[in-house]
Amino acid sequence: PSPASSSTSPSSPPQNQPEILTDFNQILHNLSKTDERVKDVSFTEDTINVDLMDGRTIIVPLIWYPRLFNGTIEQRQQWQICGGGYGIHWEELDEDLSTEGMLRGAPAPRPLQKA
């Protein structure tokens, strides 16, 4: 056949495009399964561990959160889910954390120093 009658033209999609789209759709599907809501909270001597609904666990240094670090074990255990499931609140310690901040690796803000 002559070049003009070729079965593929430069504007034709590549043969493997359906496979690429399938892979892309699978990635999008998996991303939509992330669920950063709190499932459970636990502590070690020096970390806070937050289990998420999607199966991931966030583990960060307890020292990042001075109110929790200085609280008793009993006070740390008195947490409540807040913020539509995306936050954790400790009434007695006046502390609130979000899964978003923990995933970003954001320690608690330092208090302003008086001059």
TADAGI-V596518 format. One record per pair of residues at least 4 apart in sequence whose ideal C-beta (glycine too) atoms are under 8 Angstrom apart, sorted by the first residue. I is the first residue (numbers start at 0). GAP is how many residues later the second one is. D is the distance in whole Angstrom. If there is no record, write none. Layout:
BEGIN
I;GAP;D / I;GAP;D
END
This chain:
BEGIN
0;4;5 / 0;5;6 / 1;4;8 / 7;4;5 / 12;4;4 / 13;6;8 / 15;4;6 / 16;4;6 / 17;4;6 / 18;4;7 / 19;4;6 / 20;4;6 / 21;4;6 / 22;4;7 / 23;4;6 / 24;4;6 / 25;4;6 / 26;4;6 / 27;4;6 / 28;4;7 / 32;21;6 / 33;20;5 / 34;17;6 / 34;18;4 / 34;19;4 / 35;16;6 / 35;17;8 / 35;18;7 / 35;50;6 / 35;63;5 / 35;64;7 / 35;67;7 / 36;15;7 / 36;16;5 / 36;44;8 / 36;47;8 / 36;48;3 / 36;49;6 / 36;62;7 / 37;12;6 / 37;13;8 / 37;14;7 / 37;15;8 / 37;43;5 / 37;47;6 / 37;48;7 / 37;49;7 / 37;50;6 / 37;61;6 / 38;12;4 / 38;13;6 / 38;14;5 / 39;10;8 / 39;11;4 / 40;7;7 / 40;8;7 / 40;9;5 / 40;10;8 / 40;38;5 / 40;47;6 / 41;6;8 / 41;7;5 / 41;9;8 / 42;4;7 / 42;5;6 / 42;6;7 / 42;19;7 / 42;30;7 / 42;33;5 / 42;34;8 / 43;5;7 / 43;18;8 / 44;17;8 / 45;15;6 / 45;16;5 / 45;17;7 / 46;12;5 / 46;13;7 / 46;14;6 / 46;15;6 / 47;11;7 / 47;12;6 / 47;14;5 / 47;17;7 / 47;20;6 / 47;49;8 / 48;8;6 / 48;9;7 / 48;10;5 / 49;7;7 / 49;8;4 / 49;9;8 / 49;38;7 / 49;47;8 / 49;49;7 / 49;52;6 / 50;5;8 / 50;6;5 / 51;4;5 / 51;5;7 / 51;6;7 / 51;47;7 / 52;32;8 / 57;41;7 / 57;44;5 / 57;45;6 / 59;4;6 / 59;42;6 / 59;45;7 / 61;6;6 / 61;7;5 / 62;6;5 / 63;43;4 / 63;44;6 / 64;4;6 / 64;30;6 / 64;32;7 / 64;42;7 / 64;43;5 / 65;4;6 / 65;42;6 / 66;4;6 / 66;23;7 / 66;26;5 / 66;27;7 / 66;28;4 / 66;41;7 / 67;8;6 / 67;22;7 / 67;25;6 / 67;27;6 / 70;4;4 / 70;5;5 / 70;19;7 / 70;21;8 / 70;22;5 / 70;24;8 / 71;4;7 / 72;4;6 / 73;4;7 / 74;15;7 / 74;17;5 / 74;18;5 / 75;14;7 / 75;17;8 / 77;12;6 / 77;13;7 / 77;14;6 / 78;9;5 / 78;10;7 / 78;11;5 / 79;8;7 / 79;9;5 / 79;10;8 / 79;11;7 / 80;4;6 / 80;6;7 / 80;7;7 / 80;8;8 / 81;5;4 / 81;6;7 / 81;7;4 / 81;14;7 / 82;4;3 / 82;13;8 / 82;15;6 / 85;12;6 / 85;13;5 / 85;14;7 / 86;9;6 / 86;10;7 / 86;11;5 / 86;12;7 / 87;8;7 / 87;9;5 / 87;10;8 / 88;6;7 / 88;7;5 / 89;4;7 / 89;5;4 / 89;6;8 / 94;13;8 / 96;4;6 / 96;5;6 / 97;4;7 / 98;4;6 / 99;4;6 / 100;5;4 / 101;4;7
END
